[in-house]
Amino acid sequence: MADRTVDVAVIGAGSAGLNARRTAEKAGASTVLIERGPHGTTCARVGCMPSKLLIASAEAAHGVATAGRFGVEVEGPVRVDGAAVLERVRRERDRFVGFVLDSVDELPPEVRLDGAARFVGPTALAVEGHGTVEARAVVIATGSTPFVPPALDPIRDHVLVNDDLFELPDLPESVAIVGGGFIALELGQALHRLGVRVAIFAHSRNLASLQDPVVRESAASLLGGELALRRCAGLEVSGDPERGFLVRWRDDAGASGEETWQHVLAAAGRTPNLAGLDLERAGLALDANGRLPHDPATLQAGDAPIFLAGDVTDEKAILHEATDDGRIAGANAARFPEVSAPPRRAHLAIAFTHPEIARVGADFASLDPATTRIGSVDYADQGRARVMGANAGTVRVYGACGSGRLLGAEMIGPRVEHTAHLLAWAVQEGASVNELLARPFYHPVVEEGIRTALQDLGAQLEMCEARDPHGLEGGPGD
Ligand SMILES: Cc1cc2nc3c(=O)[nH]c(=O)nc-3n(C[C@H](O)[C@H](O)[C@H](O)COP(=O)(O)OP(=O)(O)OC[C@H]3O[C@@H](n4cnc5c(N)ncnc54)[C@H](O)[C@@H]3O)c2cc1C
């Protein structure tokens, strides 16, 4: 006999879990929200917000350090007060976390259970310190944990992850960052701009998850032009906090080297938090990659009344996708066995590097070369970008022969954070390239660069239609 019976139990009070519980309650279900760690969400506590706060300080330092090219002279070298930078990061971060804590505190005590949950039956959970909960349906929204690659095994106990970085009392002298995803690039460039000696050791094939080789190489050359970005084929580490950490590397081109670092930070992806949930007691098994198989549309795990939401799905690891997952999983859990698959938003992922990087719409790798055309712009000579001294970057836009629709884009360039939104909205609307070109473009703005790429794409789409009405020739490889 369970200590408590509810309609929907949600494991994990992150952005996905909070939204799942709220949605299930709105659908009329009784709920419990179970959290094993500190409340406040990964995004606000150790993710999106503190990383963007660090980047804001780095931008300020970089702006002052490079003001000379605009004829603005600053006396003496820029001095960064590392302790003050991190103090502001934590102060502002705590404000954001405070809003989440307020919303959790508003929950009635019977809804909020603080303790780790694990399955003890198909929909029964044991919650540390609270006995057992029997639910009609369960949402697993347990998030993810930084992955520490095996190459770092010799120093595993000393490796920093993003959570640790924001708690340092002062900026370190040096950090070797292992990983090439958006977290590695954002943190690496920010630390570099704040005067920390940094090298990023990225896997040769991954840079901010870019799939388009032209944009990926543009990103490698722009970021690599500013800081040490090594596309590694091999890495060996040794050492300890007293002597420092020796990193020996070998890159794709055959170059190699070694250097000693104060810290090594792992930003090489994240692993879904599924260990310790005793999923076998719910009749569920992980696949060979350690993921819990589920329907990406309904988020249901097999036929069970169990749904996944957020980073634990190991799909997108993006905040707005996690909250959308929460909404879908919460509704489906409340209405189980009736489940639905609401439409999803166009894909949009942004790395807040400088220049910024974004991916929009369809995966480049999934595009059919026979029916896809590519338009591009190089920001080197783009008017507004030159005015701002930010004239670097490449945008590639993809369109469909026949329909003329915009399918997606990969981009690195000035203010891509904003232009990527315009393109993502257009992809979601199903707009054609010609429809987009009929919209207003003010002068002088960076959006004019996007217009150039769309004009290039429009011309190629006209040709593919004229040459082959079925669009069977050419494609991304042309
Ligand atoms: C450094 C960094 C920067 C980022 N920047 C951005 C950005 O700029 N934009 C963006 O869109 N996304 C960003 N992200 C990604 C974003 O933060 C995540 O996609 C999002 O926070 C995932 O939310 P979630 O609810 O799935 O997980 P979480 O917020 O991690 O919530 C999961 C919760 O489950 C709890 N839990 C786990 N196991 C159990 C258990 N057994 N019992 C009870 N509770 C449990 C955990 O304690 C945790 O509180 C960033 C991430 C990082 C790390």
The ligand as a Gaussian input file, in Angstrom:
#p B3LYP/6-31G(d) Opt

LIG

0 1
 C       26.478000      25.937000     -19.228000
 C       25.134000      25.758000     -19.912000
 C       24.642000      26.799000     -20.701000
 C       23.391000      26.666000     -21.303000
 N       22.930000      27.707000     -22.068000
 C       21.752000      27.605000     -22.681000
 C       21.237000      28.698000     -23.452000
 O       21.862000      29.734000     -23.563000
 N       20.016000      28.540000     -24.037000
 C       19.302000      27.366000     -23.944000
 O       18.211000      27.280000     -24.529000
 N       19.761000      26.319000     -23.209000
 C       20.955000      26.412000     -22.573000
 N       21.414000      25.368000     -21.819000
 C       20.605000      24.118000     -21.755000
 C       19.469000      24.243000     -20.736000
 O       19.989000      24.727000     -19.521000
 C       18.822000      22.868000     -20.537000
 O       18.356000      22.389000     -21.791000
 C       17.645000      22.905000     -19.568000
 O       18.018000      23.554000     -18.384000
 C       17.173000      21.468000     -19.259000
 O       16.118000      21.500000     -18.322000
 P       15.606000      20.125000     -17.649000
 O       14.348000      20.461000     -16.923000
 O       15.576000      19.047000     -18.645000
 O       16.747000      19.723000     -16.612000
 P       17.164000      20.344000     -15.189000
 O       16.875000      21.800000     -15.097000
 O       18.568000      19.896000     -14.981000
 O       16.216000      19.605000     -14.153000
 C       16.358000      18.246000     -13.813000
 C       16.139000      18.098000     -12.317000
 O       15.923000      16.724000     -12.011000
 C       16.482000      16.477000     -10.733000
 N       16.669000      15.019000     -10.576000
 C       17.519000      14.220000     -11.271000
 N       17.375000      12.932000     -10.873000
 C       16.437000      12.913000      -9.902000
 C       15.860000      11.892000      -9.096000
 N       16.221000      10.622000      -9.231000
 N       14.919000      12.226000      -8.182000
 C       14.535000      13.524000      -8.044000
 N       15.045000      14.548000      -8.781000
 C       15.975000      14.240000      -9.701000
 C       17.786000      17.265000     -10.764000
 O       18.261000      17.524000      -9.463000
 C       17.346000      18.539000     -11.494000
 O       16.963000      19.577000     -10.620000
 C       22.636000      25.468000     -21.155000
 C       23.124000      24.432000     -20.346000
 C       24.349000      24.577000     -19.727000
 C       24.855000      23.460000     -18.840000

